């Protein structure tokens, strides 16, 4: 991948949403919720605050939950990614 995020930005690749509910109902494309779970594929160096670099809390390979409508979607070499600020990441899934 050729995307190198700047400052406190993170590049994520969305994980596929569930296609069936727990009760076994198959969801159509329009009924699915937007996925809010993703894998981190690139991390910026961190933001500068008062001349000091703030360390990033996520790293490449982390599985994260992020705000529903956060970020900018981009397509690189046929793959879809989302670039968002670290502040839009809500949690790391362990």
N, C-alpha and C positions, 0 to 999 in steps of 0.2 A: 504494500500500500504506500502511496506517495503523499499522504496527508500528514503534515506536522503542525499540530495546534500551537497557538501562541498564548502566552500569559497563563491564565487559569482556565483555559478551555480544554475540553475532553472530547474525543471522538468515540462514539459508541456504535455498535451494530445491534439493532433490535433483535430480540429473541422472538420466535413465532408465538402468536397468541394461541390459546387453547381452541381447538376446533369442536370439541364436544364438552358439554357441561358434566358435572359430577353425576347427574342422573341419566346421562347417556344421550341427551338431545344434541344432534349435530347442528352447529351454527353455520349460517350462510355467511358469505363475505361481508355483507352489510350489517349483520347482527353482531359481529365480533367487536369487542372493545379494542381500542388502540393498545398495543402492548406497552407496558411501562417497565418492562424488565429488559436489560440489555447487557452486553459484554463490552468492556472497555478495550478499545483497540489501539488508542494512542492518547498520550497525556502531555499537556504543555508543561513548561518549566515552572509555572507558578506565577502569581501576580506580584508586582512590586508595591510595597506599602512602606512609605517613609524611607525609601532607599534600601529596604531589606526585602529579600525574596521570601514569600510565604510558601512553605512546602505544601505540595499537593497531598491530599488524603487518600486518593485512589491511585491504583497502578494498573498497568496493562494486564488484562486477564481477569480483573475483578468482575463479578456479576453484580449489577447495581439496579436499584429502583430509582426512577426519575420522575419529575413533574410531568403531568399528562401532556401539556402543550408546549413543552420547553424545546428550545434548540432550533436549528436550521437543518433541514434535510438536504443532503447532497448525494449525487451519484458519481462514482469514480470507477472507471473500467467496468461498468455494468453492475457494480455492487452499491447498495444503498446504505448510507451512513447518516448519523445525526451528530452535529457539532453543537455542544452546549457548554455553558459555564459550570464550573464545579458546584456553585451554589444551587443549581437546579437538580443536583443529585441528592436524593433524600436518604438513601441508605445503601450499605454494602450487604449483599445477601451471602451468608456463609453456609 
